[in-house]
Amino acid sequence: MFTFLSDREVKWLESATAEMKTVAPRHELVSPESVGNVFVLQMGWAYRYKALPDGRRQVLNFVLPGDFIGLRAHFFGIADHSIVTLTDATISTLSAFDIASLFQDYPKLAAAITWSAAREEAMLAEQIVRLGRRNALESMAHLLLELLNRLQAVDVVSGSSYAFPITQHLLADTLGLSVVHVNRTLRKLRTMGLVRIEAGRIFLRDIAQLERIAAFEGSHIAVKRTPPDTEKQLVDIEVARSTRKLAKVRRR
């Protein structure tokens, strides 16, 4: 979360996301044919992708614990891509009423949703650069580092290793490479002593060298505090809301 929440906000968030369900891999959460609620991924992995009429697909990015799912479809009433679980996943549902109440009564939480959307936009910008300008080795290193940084933010890593459920076919669809090229690139990273993949986990063995290869800077996903001016504005909005509510009570 990019800002500190009050006890009231934490209580609302816990209540709104208390009802959870577990879904299996390949469960479709969002598609162009079905636009529903907003979800919060509590555990597991999912991925966003866009499919072409002939069956080819482009993976846009990966959805990790703590991420919102379906915001764009909710606000625009249409989805231009699909979101599918990659592993067993636990999700919570936020209804249309929940989302509306955020913007009316919980400005910090509403700002957190906006922050989440802005971070996704930044990650998509990096994905464009990976597809358009970085070579295979640079793109692979950049993606692996990005995933590490995102998972570190939600404390689901062990040192510099993390669960790695992504198949080579899925990596190919993510980086615009053939499966053969993906295999060759991973083998090169292993030969260089930079990564090791074992028992469903990936170990990044030389972060500094991977960062040099990828020119990885990471500010697009860094967990930072809200700028002071924005924090003050959010507090002022909350105070004004409380003042209006109190005034209504006194008039009754």
Stockholm file with secondary structure:
# STOCKHOLM 1.0

chainA/1-252         MFTFLSDREVKWLESATAEMKTVAPRHELVSPESVGNVFVLQMGWAYRYKALPDGRRQVLNFVLPGDFIGLRAHFFGIADHSIVTLTDATISTLSAFDIASLFQDYPKLAAAITWSAAREEAMLAEQIVRLGRRNALESMAHLLLELLNRLQAVDVVSGSSYAFPITQHLLADTLGLSVVHVNRTLRKLRTMGLVRIEAGRIFLRDIAQLERIAAFEGSHIAVKRTPPDTEKQLVDIEVARSTRKLAKVRRR
#=GR chainA/1-252 SS CCSCCCHHHHHHHHHHTCCEEEECTTCEEEBTTBCCCEEEEEESCEEEEEECTTSCEEEEEEECTTCEESHHHHHHSCCSSEEEESSCEEEEEECHHHHHHHHHHCHHHHHHHHHHHHHHHHHHHHHHHHHHTSCHHHHHHHHHHHHHHHHHHTTCCBTTEEECCCCHHHHHHHHTCCHHHHHHHHHHHHHTTSEEEETTEEEESCHHHHHHHHTCCCTTTCCCCCCHHHHHHHHHHHHHHHHHHHHHHHHC
#=GC SS_cons         CCSCCCHHHHHHHHHHTCCEEEECTTCEEEBTTBCCCEEEEEESCEEEEEECTTSCEEEEEEECTTCEESHHHHHHSCCSSEEEESSCEEEEEECHHHHHHHHHHCHHHHHHHHHHHHHHHHHHHHHHHHHHTSCHHHHHHHHHHHHHHHHHHTTCCBTTEEECCCCHHHHHHHHTCCHHHHHHHHHHHHHTTSEEEETTEEEESCHHHHHHHHTCCCTTTCCCCCCHHHHHHHHHHHHHHHHHHHHHHHHC
//
